[in-house]
Structure formats: C-alpha cells, structure tokens
C-alpha cells in the first residue's frame, strides 16, 4: 500500500504490488526530514551524517557517494560569482539560447583546469521513455502529521535535432497515476484530477532550457474527468517546465561553479516560480565508468495564483540533483519547499523525492535506471527456523 511505501523511511527497496507505486520505487524519504509547521533549523550533526548516508543510498549500494556534472545554457537570472554562467536570452522570436558570456574579471587562476571541468547536458534520447516517480510529504497546518502522496509521470522526446548542448527536442508529458493518504490527501487528489487527462508539450534543449509556450491537449478522459481544457487551465500551465526545472550552464564547469535560473513548475497542484542558484557540488568517478555529478540548488519560491496573475505566497526552495554525466541522464532529485502562510508565522513544507527511470520491457519491473543499470532489489526478510 501507498502508506507503507511513503512511510518506508530509511529503506531502499523495489517492492511489487498491484498499485502503480509498486513498480519498484526507490523510497529515500530519510534523506529529507518529514517536516512539520515550524521554522527551518540548521542541520544537526546527526542530520549531516544522515545526509552523507543518503548520498550513498542515492547512487545505490554498489557505489560510494559522489556526483558528476554536465553543461548547458542558462536563461533567466544571473549574478555571477565564482565560475558562474550567466545566460542572457535572445528575443523570444528566435527561441534559441545565446552563447554564455565569460565570467567578468575572473582571473584564470580562479578557474579549475580544463581537465577538471565537465560538460553537463541532457542526452535527449528519443528512444528513452522516462517513467518518473514522485513521492512527497506535505505538512498541512490543520494536520498533526504530514500527508504522503505518490504519482508517476511519463515523458517522451520527439522531433530531436542537433548534437551536444545545441541539441533540442519536443518534450511530451503526461501523468500515469496518483495516490494520496487520507484524510487530507483528498485535496491533493482533487488537484490531480484537474490535470489527469492533460498531455503537455514544450521545446527543450540539452541544457534544460524550455522555450515557447507549454501547449496542452486532452487525453481520452476517464469516467469522472472533464475532458475539456479551459482557458484557466491553459493559462495555469502555459509556462510550466515538465522536466522538473533541471537547468545546466552552456560551457564546461568544475566543482564550485554556480549559475542562476528562473523556472515555473507545479507543486501540490499549484504553479510555483523558483529563482535559484545552481552549484556543481561534487564530481566523482562512477564505478561502472564515466563521471557522476551532485548538484545543489537553493533560492526563492513564489506560489502563484492559478492563472499566474499574482503571487499568493512566498517561501524558499532547496534541493539536490544526482546526475550521470557521461550518459546525460538524471538519476534522482530531492527538494524541500517551505512557504509561509501570510503573516501568521506558520510555514508549510513539502519534501519531495523524484526517482527517474526508463522503460525496459525486459527488466523485472519493466524499467531500469536511466543509465541502463538495474535498480537494487531489497532482500526478502529472514524467516525464523524452528
């Protein structure tokens, strides 16, 4: 059951059940505390050690903690710091990314040598069908305990052209399933039902840059779902990035490099605008070959009205992306969004774990990691001998 999946804190497993979450979801909620409605505190030593352990879990039992990175363009935002990439978008008519300017006034000695830099870029392979699992915990002020939910999203790539960071495709997204814990989960279920029949698409480049408008069309409706796409829903999702706002710079970078981005996504059924600073935090060798990157991001979060005409609430966002550099594939994301409720001093928090996978009909669970490797399988519990 979903409750067991969400509450499986501190475990890594690929369960089997009849529900969509039973496909073998890696549950890593232990890396992100189940937060209540209280101010954000500095991590304790115990939490720091747990974060270190979470890196080991994130990459799987066979590997040591680490990360790698890849390169792409940046688009909105920029205030250069060490090894920063500050993208400046061209006029919208072109919908192409300009070359990134060099960091102003940065002495060559401050940059890592070329041998220690990597290009971070999405592979954008049209043969890959992503089956992405999102497990979240939302703290509502009226509830003593956070409410868990899980959803699955399917992403395909079409009409791909170009190579390297100049590569671009049309990304096609739709939801594949949803479950939420009662009683508060009914509110999340209602938000999901509004978009369950919607397929959205937008252009995306290898750097994660979304260009143009996110267009919508209707899937075959379910028995209780309105198949129409009204003006409100169209406006609500017109700027939404459907690949989790992943964003890379457009030139090779080394550990410590930072770049900025502004992007809109949807959390708990509501559009939100995030203005964040990304950083390549770690870069390491992958035991199977190539490089792994660990990227962090932190910044402000604005919860928008459904039609995006106004900011309703403000807060913060922080997260981590684990990325297979040589494969150009995301592996896992974790993020926490904290939003203040007016001037009450109450903060609601959403902790999210996003596991990326690719379809593979020959795999035991019908999917594998995005680098083609198998997901770890939890050993069955030991039985007592008479």
Residue pairs with C-beta under 8 A, 6 or more apart in sequence:
1 17
1 19
2 19
2 21
2 148
2 149
2 150
2 179
2 180
2 181
3 148
3 181
5 15
5 21
5 22
5 25
5 27
5 135
5 150
6 27
6 29
6 135
6 137
6 148
6 149
6 150
6 181
7 148
8 27
8 29
9 27
9 29
9 30
9 34
10 30
11 27
11 30
11 378
12 26
12 27
12 28
12 57
12 60
12 61
12 376
12 378
13 24
13 26
13 27
13 376
13 377
13 378
14 23
14 24
14 25
14 26
14 365
14 375
14 376
14 377
14 378
15 22
15 24
15 25
15 378
16 22
16 24
16 365
19 177
19 179
20 152
20 176
20 177
20 179
21 133
21 135
21 150
21 152
21 177
21 179
23 131
23 133
23 152
23 365
23 366
23 367
24 364
24 365
24 367
24 375
24 377
25 133
25 135
25 150
25 355
26 133
26 332
26 355
26 375
26 376
27 135
27 353
28 54
28 57
28 58
28 332
28 334
28 353
28 355
29 135
29 137
29 351
29 353
30 50
30 53
30 54
30 57
31 50
31 51
31 54
31 57
31 58
31 334
31 353
32 137
32 334
32 335
32 336
32 351
32 352
32 353
33 47
33 351
34 137
34 146
34 351
35 137
35 139
35 146
35 336
35 338
35 349
35 351
36 139
36 146
36 349
37 139
37 141
37 346
37 347
37 348
37 349
38 347
39 347
40 316
40 338
40 347
43 51
52 65
54 334
55 65
55 66
55 67
55 294
55 322
56 63
56 64
56 65
58 65
58 322
58 331
58 332
58 334
59 65
59 66
59 292
59 322
59 331
60 369
60 373
60 375
60 376
61 376
62 287
62 376
63 286
63 287
63 292
64 284
64 287
65 282
65 284
65 294
66 282
66 283
66 284
66 285
66 286
66 292
66 294
67 280
67 281
67 282
67 283
67 284
67 292
67 293
67 294
67 295
67 322
67 323
68 118
68 282
68 283
68 284
68 286
68 290
68 291
68 292
68 293
68 294
68 323
68 324
68 325
68 326
69 118
69 120
69 248
69 253
69 280
69 283
69 291
69 293
69 295
69 323
69 325
70 118
70 119
70 120
70 121
70 122
70 248
70 293
70 323
70 325
70 328
71 118
71 119
71 120
71 121
71 165
71 207
71 248
71 249
71 250
71 251
71 252
71 253
72 120
72 121
72 122
72 165
72 205
72 206
72 207
72 208
72 209
72 247
72 248
72 249
72 250
73 85
73 87
73 97
73 98
73 100
73 165
73 205
73 207
73 209
73 248
73 249
73 250
74 85
74 86
74 87
74 100
74 207
74 209
74 247
74 248
74 249
74 250
74 259
74 260
74 261
75 87
75 89
75 97
75 209
75 247
75 261
75 262
76 87
76 89
76 260
76 261
76 262
76 263
76 275
77 86
77 260
77 261
77 262
77 275
78 84
78 85
78 86
78 87
78 88
78 259
78 260
79 86
79 260
80 86
80 103
80 104
80 106
81 258
82 103
82 106
82 110
82 256
82 257
82 258
83 103
83 106
83 110
83 111
83 112
83 253
83 254
83 256
83 257
83 258
84 103
84 257
84 258
84 259
84 260
85 100
85 103
85 249
85 250
85 251
85 253
85 257
85 259
86 100
86 101
86 103
86 259
86 260
87 97
87 98
87 100
87 249
87 250
87 259
87 261
88 98
88 101
89 97
89 98
90 96
90 97
90 98
95 203
95 211
95 212
96 211
97 205
97 207
97 209
97 211
97 250
99 250
100 249
100 250
100 251
111 254
112 254
112 255
112 256
114 252
116 254
116 255
116 283
117 252
117 253
117 254
118 252
118 253
118 254
118 283
118 291
118 293
118 325
119 164
119 165
119 251
119 252
120 207
120 248
120 249
120 253
120 280
120 293
120 295
120 323
120 325
121 164
121 165
121 167
121 206
121 207
121 248
121 328
122 167
122 204
122 206
122 207
122 208
122 243
122 246
122 248
122 328
122 329
122 330
123 206
123 327
123 328
123 329
124 157
124 160
124 167
124 168
124 169
124 204
124 205
124 206
124 328
125 157
125 160
125 328
126 156
126 157
126 158
126 160
126 169
128 157
128 329
128 358
128 359
128 370
129 154
129 155
129 156
129 358
129 359
130 153
130 154
130 155
130 156
130 356
130 357
130 358
130 359
130 370
131 152
131 153
131 154
131 176
131 357
131 358
131 359
131 367
132 152
132 153
132 154
132 155
132 244
132 354
132 355
132 356
132 357
133 150
133 151
133 152
133 354
133 355
133 357
134 150
134 151
134 152
134 153
134 352
134 353
134 354
134 355
135 148
135 149
135 150
135 352
135 353
135 355
136 148
136 149
136 150
136 268
136 350
136 351
136 352
136 353
137 146
137 147
137 148
137 350
137 351
138 146
138 147
138 149
138 184
138 188
138 268
138 348
138 349
138 350
139 146
139 147
139 348
139 349
139 350
140 146
140 147
140 184
140 348
141 341
141 346
141 348
142 184
143 184
146 351
147 180
147 181
147 184
147 185
147 188
148 180
148 181
148 185
149 178
149 179
149 180
149 181
149 185
149 188
150 178
150 179
150 180
151 175
151 176
151 177
151 178
151 179
151 192
152 175
152 176
152 177
152 178
153 173
153 174
153 175
153 176
154 173
154 174
154 175
154 176
155 171
155 172
155 173
155 242
155 243
156 171
156 172
157 169
157 170
157 171
157 172
158 169
158 170
158 172
159 169
159 170
160 167
160 168
160 169
160 170
161 167
161 168
161 169
162 168
162 206
164 206
165 205
165 206
165 207
165 248
165 250
166 205
166 206
167 205
167 206
168 203
168 204
168 205
168 206
168 211
169 203
169 204
170 201
170 202
170 203
170 204
171 201
171 202
171 203
171 204
171 242
171 243
172 199
172 200
172 201
173 199
173 200
173 201
173 242
173 243
174 198
174 199
174 200
174 219
175 192
175 195
175 196
175 198
178 188
178 189
178 192
178 196
179 185
180 186
180 188
180 189
180 192
187 269
188 268
188 269
190 269
191 268
191 269
191 270
192 269
193 224
193 225
194 233
194 269
195 233
195 237
195 266
196 222
196 225
197 218
197 219
197 220
197 221
197 222
197 225
197 226
197 227
198 216
198 217
198 218
198 219
198 229
198 233
198 237
199 216
199 217
199 218
199 219
200 214
200 215
200 216
200 237
200 240
200 242
201 214
201 215
201 217
201 242
202 210
202 211
202 212
202 213
202 214
202 215
202 241
202 242
203 210
203 211
203 212
204 210
204 211
204 243
205 211
206 248
206 328
207 247
207 248
207 249
207 250
208 241
208 243
208 245
208 246
208 247
208 248
209 247
210 241
210 242
210 243
210 263
213 238
213 239
214 237
214 238
214 239
214 240
214 241
214 242
216 229
216 233
216 234
216 237
217 229
218 227
218 228
218 229
220 227
221 227
232 306
232 307
235 306
235 307
235 308
236 271
236 306
236 307
236 308
237 266
237 271
238 308
239 264
239 271
239 308
240 264
240 265
240 266
240 271
241 263
241 264
241 265
244 265
244 330
244 333
244 354
245 261
245 263
245 264
245 265
245 274
246 321
246 330
246 333
247 259
247 261
247 263
247 278
248 259
248 278
249 257
249 259
249 278
253 259
253 280
254 280
254 283
255 280
255 281
255 282
255 283
256 279
256 280
257 279
257 280
258 277
258 278
258 279
259 277
259 278
260 275
260 276
260 277
260 278
261 275
261 276
261 278
262 273
262 274
262 275
262 276
263 273
263 274
263 276
264 271
264 272
264 273
264 274
264 304
264 308
265 271
265 272
265 274
266 272
267 337
267 350
267 352
268 350
270 303
270 304
270 306
271 303
271 304
271 306
271 308
272 301
272 302
272 303
272 304
272 337
273 301
273 302
273 304
273 311
274 299
274 300
274 301
274 302
274 317
275 299
275 300
275 302
276 297
276 298
276 299
276 300
276 317
277 297
277 298
277 299
278 295
278 296
278 297
279 295
279 296
279 297
280 293
280 295
281 294
281 295
281 296
281 320
282 293
282 294
283 291
283 292
283 293
283 294
283 325
284 291
284 292
285 291
285 292
286 292
286 324
286 326
288 371
288 373
289 326
290 324
290 325
290 326
290 327
291 325
291 326
292 322
292 323
292 324
292 325
293 321
293 322
293 323
293 325
294 320
294 321
294 322
294 323
295 320
295 321
295 323
296 318
296 319
296 320
296 321
297 317
297 318
297 319
297 320
297 321
297 335
298 316
298 317
298 318
298 319
299 316
299 317
299 318
300 314
300 315
300 316
300 317
301 314
301 315
301 316
301 317
301 337
301 338
301 339
302 311
302 313
302 314
302 315
303 311
303 312
303 313
303 314
303 315
303 339
304 310
304 311
304 312
305 311
305 312
313 339
313 340
313 341
313 342
314 339
314 340
315 337
315 338
315 339
315 340
315 347
316 337
316 338
317 335
317 336
317 337
317 338
318 335
318 336
319 333
319 334
319 335
319 336
320 333
320 334
320 335
321 330
321 332
321 333
322 330
322 331
322 332
322 333
323 329
323 330
323 331
324 330
324 331
324 370
324 371
327 370
327 371
327 372
329 356
329 358
329 370
329 371
330 356
330 370
331 356
331 369
331 370
331 371
332 353
332 354
332 355
332 356
333 352
333 353
333 354
333 356
334 351
334 352
334 353
334 354
335 351
335 352
335 354
336 349
336 350
336 351
336 352
337 349
337 350
337 352
338 347
338 348
338 349
339 347
339 348
339 349
340 346
340 347
341 347
341 348
356 369
356 370
357 367
357 368
357 369
357 370
357 375
358 367
358 368
358 369
358 370
358 372
359 366
359 367
360 366
360 367
360 368
363 374
364 374
364 377
365 375
367 375
368 374
368 375
369 375
